[in-house]
Structure formats: structure tokens, C-alpha cells
Amino acid sequence: MQHERITLKITSQSELFYKASVYKDSARSMQKLIKVLVGSPCISLVISAAYRRFKDMMFSKEASSVIIKCLETLDEQKNEVLYLAAMNHFRELATHVRGCVSLNNFINEMRGPRRGGLLDLISSHAEFLSKDPSGNYVVQHVLGLGDLKYSEKICSLLKGKFEELSLLRCGSHLVEKCLKSPGMAHYVVDDLLKISDHQFLHLASINMGTL
């Protein structure tokens, strides 16, 4: 009963719930509370509160850990609204310096068909995200999952852009990731074979400087 009363109090105000999640010690307490509430109807209050402040929480290292604890602890059905929130806000999260890390952690803990839906959204926006310093990190993460379907989609969308990406500091890491992804190297090689010797030497000198 005590845990239920605490939950009712914390989730009654959106700002109170956010503040209870954004600091290190209180975030740990929130994670413990989630574990205790598994099987209790009150867990839906926590999920609803997290959904209301989803984007703000994902922009915070500590608060995002509370959301990740929900994914780790609860089943797909209970986490459904959080999955939908991630899909609705993926562009904002992916292009945020902290949100991109939280989004990658979120992907790692997703289960069921919604995970594929989110990966497809990210893959479909690979060209836009690849040129963003934070978004680039998310595209690399999806490639690193080793799923041929999404790797193929990303590399095919980036075809014709690899020379441009190679000139960007963050982009060069993505090009390298594509080269190392099983069966994807030909997309990069085909692009780079089309450039002149002068352009290739210039490209090589820039990328040697980033090592």
C-alpha cells in the first residue's frame, strides 16, 4: 500500500514525476519502484507519466534510465505507449547530443514488431540523419545491429552520397561502418570509384587526418 501511495503522489503531477527522475539518486529510487510495481495496476500510472514527459526524459541521462528500466522490466503490451512515443519523436531524439544515446539504448531494449517499425523509420531517414553529428551516431548503431534489411536500406539511400559523407568528420565514421557491414561495401566502393584521382587523393588526405 505504501508503494501505491508514493506512486499516486509522484505521478499526479507531470513536473514532480520528471524531477523525481532527473536526479541520480531519485532516478535510482524510481527504478526500484518500477521493479516493485510489476504486477500492480499502479504501474500504468508510471508508464502514463513517462509518456507525458517522454522527450524531456530521453534528453536526460538519469531520467532516460527510468524509461529504460520500464523496457527492461515490463512486457511489450505495457511498454506499447513508450514504443509509440519513441517512433513519434525519433528525429528529435536522434539529432540531440544526449537524446541520440538514449535512443540507441532504447532500441537495444525494445522487443516485438514496434522495434522493427522504429528501425525502419531511422533507416528511411538515413540521408538526413547521416549528416547530423548526433543522428549519424544513431545510423551507425542501426548498422551495427547487423540486420541485413536495415543495412541494405541505409546503404542504398546513401548511395551517391558517400563522397560527401567522407568529407565530414562524423560522416567518415559512417562510411567506414558501411564498408564493414556484411555485403554493403559495394555501395561505398561504387561511389568512390567514380571520383577523379585528384578528388580521391584529397579525400584520402582528409580522412588520414581524422585518424
Disulfide bonds with the S-S distance in Angstrom:
none
